[in-house]
């Protein structure tokens, strides 16, 4: 988790300091291609060869297409645009709300139950976000 946090912070700092020649939308295919090569290599080493194309269900292929295009490509593009336009602290704190949004949508849209641990987790995340909001006076600073 620390390595992921370090990579995320390096990405935010680099995105803000980079001299852009192309738009994030133009760079998205290359970013996804590089990530695909790295992750496919790691998956092959850890899991072995993928199943034959005829043995993969249509639902699995649809899920892969959704995750590849919507979840990854458009997600990378959107975060790059956000990282370029808002302060780094705002961008990083906003992303932390993703699990809370997922919990809320799962409960509201899908009708999934909220157990006490999920509610506590969401509260802890929101508390952390509130404590990290830039410009907010912390108790030690008052």
C-alpha positions, 0 to 999 in steps of 0.5 A: 500500500505504501508503494501504491501511495508513493506511485500515486503521489509521484504521478500527481507531482509529475502530471502537474510539473510536466510540459504537455505537448499532447493532450491527455486524450492523445496520450491515453492509448500509449499509457494504456498500452504500457500498463497492459504490457506490464500487467499482462506480463505480471499476470502471465508470470503469476497465473500462467497462460490465459484460457483459450478464446473459445473458453471465455464467456461473453460476460467475461469478455464484456466485463474485460471490455468495460474495465479496459475502456471505461474503468481504465482508459477513461479513468486515466484520462479523467484523473490526468485532466483533474490532476492538471487543473486542481491542487494536488491535495484536492485531487488526492483527497477526492480520490479517497472518497471512491470507496464511500461512493461505492458503498453508497451506490451499492446500498442505494442502487443495488439494495445491498445491506450496510453492515456496521463495519461498512458504515464505520469504514465509510466514517473513517474515510470521510473523517480522514478526508475532512482532516486533510482538507487544505486550509482547515485549521487543525487543533494544534494550529488554533 
